[in-house]
Amino acid sequence: MRKYDKSLIEVWEWKEKVYGEVRNLSPKEYIEKIRADADKILSEGQIKLQTIPSKEKKKKVA
């Protein structure tokens, strides 16, 4: 029998929990859930993201 690290087992449990929460959602519902979860995390952490306009010309680097 193979032994797995405790942190790896925790990640597997977390992955199964998340999958259980989203497996029956439509693509639209899934996106709405992700957006709501992200908004909640950002507001709880008092994180402010800066919006970057997509119309700006891309600059080559290197």
C-alpha positions in Angstrom: 0.0 0.0 0.0 1.3 3.4 -1.0 1.4 6.3 1.5 0.5 9.8 0.3 1.4 13.1 1.8 -1.2 14.6 4.0 -1.2 17.8 1.9 -1.9 15.9 -1.3 -4.8 14.1 0.3 -6.2 17.5 1.4 -5.9 18.8 -2.2 -7.8 15.7 -3.5 -10.6 16.3 -0.9 -10.8 20.0 -1.8 -11.0 19.1 -5.5 -13.8 16.6 -4.9 -15.7 19.1 -2.9 -15.4 21.8 -5.6 -16.4 19.3 -8.3 -19.5 18.3 -6.3 -20.5 21.9 -6.1 -20.3 22.6 -9.8 -20.9 19.4 -11.6 -24.6 20.0 -12.3 -24.2 23.7 -13.2 -24.7 24.9 -16.8 -21.8 26.8 -18.3 -23.6 30.1 -17.6 -24.3 29.2 -14.0 -20.7 28.0 -13.6 -19.3 31.3 -14.8 -21.7 33.2 -12.5 -20.6 31.1 -9.5 -16.9 31.7 -10.3 -17.5 35.5 -10.7 -19.5 35.6 -7.4 -16.8 33.6 -5.5 -14.1 35.8 -6.9 -16.0 39.0 -6.0 -16.4 37.7 -2.4 -12.7 36.8 -2.0 -11.7 40.2 -3.4 -14.0 42.1 -1.1 -13.1 40.1 2.0 -9.4 40.6 1.3 -9.9 44.2 0.4 -8.2 43.6 -2.9 -8.7 46.1 -5.7 -7.8 45.1 -9.2 -7.0 47.6 -11.9 -8.8 47.3 -15.2 -6.6 47.5 -18.2 -8.2 48.5 -21.5 -8.0 45.8 -24.1 -7.9 48.3 -27.0 -4.4 49.4 -26.2 -1.8 48.3 -28.7 0.2 45.4 -27.6 3.9 46.1 -27.3 6.5 43.5 -28.3 8.9 42.6 -25.6 12.4 41.4 -26.5 
